[in-house]
Amino acid sequence: MTDIEAFESFTIKPGPSTTLYRNGSYRSDREYLDASGDRWVYVGLCDGDPLWRRENEQTMWVINAVVDQFGPLTEAGNPDA
């Protein structure tokens, strides 16, 4: 299972500003694009797992599942990056 729909029933808390995974550094105040151009946004922490979701979708994913399935994410043109 890659997507984490079950997390929707838990309280989601703010998380650390940076998540590290597979040599990538993903900041919670940034938006990221996957290889197909879909935009990903940080949602929060649930049980220690940083959750992300694709813009305009409600399903939440753990960051390692996103990176494993879609490849490393690239910053989405953040002006102060």
MARRO-670677 format. One record per residue: residue in one letter; x, y, z of N, C-alpha, C in turn. Coordinates in pm, whole numbers, plus 50000, padded with zeros to 5 digits. Each point is the difference from the previous one (the first is absolute). Last residue first. Example, Ala and Ser with C-alpha at 12.3 -4.5 7.8 and 13.67 -1.06 7.14 Angstrom:
BEGIN
{pt 'S', {51285, 49775, 50708}, {50082, 50119, 50006}, {49923, 50109, 50073}}
{pt 'A', {50029, 49428, 49993}, {49911, 50119, 50000}, {50090, 50120, 50000}}
REM end
This chain:
BEGIN
{pt 'A', {51344, 53046, 49716}, {50071, 49872, 50020}, {50149, 50022, 50006}}
{pt 'D', {49590, 50301, 49943}, {50106, 50023, 50098}, {50080, 49874, 50029}}
{pt 'P', {49633, 50009, 49676}, {50081, 50120, 49974}, {50114, 50022, 50098}}
{pt 'N', {49785, 49531, 49813}, {49982, 50086, 50117}, {50092, 50121, 49987}}
{pt 'G', {49892, 49599, 49690}, {50015, 50141, 49971}, {49975, 50092, 50117}}
{pt 'A', {49979, 49513, 50063}, {49906, 50054, 49901}, {50010, 50151, 49988}}
{pt 'E', {50354, 49569, 50137}, {49928, 50117, 50050}, {49921, 50066, 49888}}
{pt 'T', {50090, 49473, 49990}, {50077, 50122, 49978}, {49917, 50121, 50043}}
{pt 'L', {50039, 49430, 50116}, {49918, 50116, 49971}, {50090, 50122, 49981}}
{pt 'P', {50095, 49446, 49915}, {50028, 50119, 50081}, {49912, 50117, 49956}}
{pt 'G', {49780, 49540, 49888}, {50136, 50050, 49986}, {50020, 50124, 50084}}
{pt 'F', {49601, 49709, 49977}, {50005, 50106, 49899}, {50140, 50055, 49976}}
{pt 'Q', {49897, 49633, 50315}, {49911, 49979, 49885}, {50021, 50102, 49888}}
{pt 'D', {50253, 50017, 50412}, {50020, 49868, 49942}, {49916, 49980, 49873}}
{pt 'V', {49947, 50399, 50253}, {50130, 49998, 49931}, {50023, 49865, 49933}}
{pt 'V', {49608, 50046, 50260}, {49997, 50094, 49887}, {50129, 49989, 49919}}
{pt 'A', {49975, 49761, 50399}, {49916, 49936, 49898}, {49991, 50089, 49876}}
{pt 'N', {50227, 50165, 50379}, {50079, 49895, 49935}, {49919, 49928, 49893}}
{pt 'I', {49786, 50341, 50265}, {50096, 50052, 49901}, {50081, 49890, 49933}}
{pt 'V', {49501, 49914, 50160}, {50124, 50018, 50074}, {50107, 50036, 49896}}
{pt 'W', {49479, 50116, 49911}, {50106, 49903, 49980}, {50115, 50031, 50094}}
{pt 'M', {49425, 50109, 49915}, {50131, 50037, 50054}, {50099, 49885, 49984}}
{pt 'T', {49516, 50190, 49748}, {50078, 49886, 50048}, {50137, 50045, 50045}}
{pt 'Q', {49674, 50294, 49790}, {49992, 49987, 50145}, {50083, 49885, 50056}}
{pt 'E', {50043, 50359, 49553}, {49962, 49864, 50038}, {50002, 49992, 50153}}
{pt 'N', {50137, 50395, 49750}, {49864, 49968, 49954}, {49960, 49855, 50025}}
{pt 'E', {50510, 50064, 50025}, {49908, 50113, 49998}, {49867, 49956, 49938}}
{pt 'R', {50293, 49636, 50243}, {50001, 50071, 49873}, {49897, 50111, 50006}}
{pt 'R', {50248, 49828, 50449}, {49891, 49968, 49907}, {50018, 50079, 49872}}
{pt 'W', {50270, 49807, 50494}, {49991, 50090, 49887}, {49880, 49961, 49917}}
{pt 'L', {50245, 49908, 50528}, {49900, 49972, 49898}, {49997, 50110, 49894}}
{pt 'P', {50346, 49764, 50397}, {49966, 50122, 49929}, {49906, 49968, 49883}}
{pt 'D', {50055, 49724, 50477}, {50019, 49993, 49855}, {49963, 50132, 49935}}
{pt 'G', {49953, 49892, 50478}, {50140, 50016, 49962}, {50027, 49996, 49851}}
{pt 'D', {49555, 49973, 50192}, {50079, 49889, 50056}, {50145, 50005, 49954}}
{pt 'C', {49785, 50341, 49747}, {49909, 49909, 50069}, {50080, 49880, 50045}}
{pt 'L', {50072, 50547, 49792}, {50050, 49874, 50054}, {49885, 49920, 50060}}
{pt 'G', {49967, 50365, 49573}, {50034, 49999, 50141}, {50053, 49863, 50041}}
{pt 'V', {49916, 50210, 49539}, {49878, 50006, 50079}, {50032, 50010, 50149}}
{pt 'Y', {50249, 50132, 49492}, {50013, 49938, 50132}, {49872, 50020, 50079}}
{pt 'V', {50032, 49976, 49449}, {50007, 50091, 50113}, {50006, 49920, 50131}}
{pt 'W', {50070, 49960, 49412}, {49985, 49936, 50130}, {50016, 50103, 50110}}
{pt 'R', {49884, 49961, 49424}, {50050, 50078, 50113}, {49967, 49928, 50131}}
{pt 'D', {50092, 49824, 49464}, {49901, 50015, 50107}, {50064, 50066, 50120}}
{pt 'G', {50227, 49866, 49585}, {49958, 50139, 50016}, {49892, 50020, 50104}}
{pt 'S', {50258, 49594, 49867}, {49890, 50027, 49907}, {49947, 50143, 50012}}
{pt 'A', {50351, 49829, 50286}, {50047, 49995, 49861}, {49890, 50033, 49899}}
{pt 'D', {49927, 50213, 50477}, {50054, 49870, 49964}, {50034, 50002, 49851}}
{pt 'L', {49994, 50427, 50361}, {49943, 49937, 49881}, {50060, 49861, 49983}}
{pt 'Y', {49911, 50363, 50446}, {50088, 49922, 49916}, {49925, 49940, 49882}}
{pt 'E', {50000, 50420, 50419}, {49922, 49910, 49917}, {50096, 49932, 49903}}
{pt 'R', {50084, 50219, 50521}, {50022, 50002, 49856}, {49897, 49911, 49931}}
{pt 'D', {50091, 50051, 50481}, {49948, 50129, 49953}, {50019, 50016, 49849}}
{pt 'S', {50154, 49615, 50251}, {49855, 50007, 50016}, {49941, 50131, 49952}}
{pt 'R', {50447, 49737, 49805}, {49961, 50098, 50102}, {49849, 50015, 50004}}
{pt 'Y', {50392, 49620, 49848}, {49868, 50051, 49965}, {49947, 50088, 50111}}
{pt 'S', {50463, 49743, 49783}, {49961, 50084, 50113}, {49870, 50070, 49961}}
{pt 'G', {50296, 49524, 49841}, {49921, 50118, 49968}, {49963, 50074, 50127}}
{pt 'N', {50239, 49573, 49966}, {50086, 50111, 49963}, {49924, 50124, 49955}}
{pt 'R', {49756, 49623, 50171}, {50076, 49964, 49880}, {50080, 50117, 49944}}
{pt 'Y', {49718, 50184, 50362}, {49976, 49864, 49952}, {50076, 49979, 49870}}
{pt 'L', {49864, 50384, 50431}, {50107, 49943, 49918}, {49962, 49860, 49959}}
{pt 'T', {49740, 50482, 50164}, {49997, 49854, 50002}, {50110, 49951, 49907}}
{pt 'T', {49866, 50489, 50284}, {50071, 49927, 49894}, {49986, 49849, 50021}}
{pt 'S', {49793, 50323, 50290}, {50006, 50080, 49879}, {50066, 49925, 49884}}
{pt 'P', {49712, 49751, 50394}, {50129, 50069, 49984}, {50004, 50075, 49867}}
{pt 'G', {49509, 49923, 50162}, {50121, 49919, 50009}, {50125, 50082, 49987}}
{pt 'P', {49432, 50022, 50157}, {50111, 50060, 49926}, {50127, 49918, 50020}}
{pt 'K', {49557, 49722, 50047}, {50068, 50109, 50071}, {50105, 50063, 49911}}
{pt 'I', {49519, 49677, 49989}, {50123, 50034, 49930}, {50059, 50125, 50065}}
{pt 'T', {49648, 49578, 50151}, {50035, 50142, 50010}, {50133, 50023, 49930}}
{pt 'F', {49678, 49599, 49834}, {50087, 50036, 50110}, {50022, 50151, 50004}}
{pt 'S', {49758, 49751, 49658}, {49923, 49990, 50124}, {50083, 50040, 50123}}
{pt 'E', {50176, 49981, 49548}, {49900, 50105, 50006}, {49922, 49998, 50131}}
{pt 'F', {50337, 49675, 49854}, {50044, 50109, 50085}, {49894, 50109, 50014}}
{pt 'A', {49957, 49615, 49709}, {49964, 49974, 50139}, {50040, 50114, 50092}}
{pt 'E', {50119, 49979, 49532}, {49867, 50054, 50025}, {49960, 49983, 50145}}
{pt 'I', {50443, 49967, 49714}, {49970, 49985, 50142}, {49865, 50065, 50031}}
{pt 'D', {50303, 49755, 49557}, {49934, 50119, 50052}, {49945, 49972, 50139}}
{pt 'T', {50239, 49650, 49792}, {50081, 50121, 49993}, {49928, 50122, 50055}}
{pt 'M', {50015, 49424, 50044}, {49916, 50118, 50000}, {50088, 50124, 50000}}
REM end
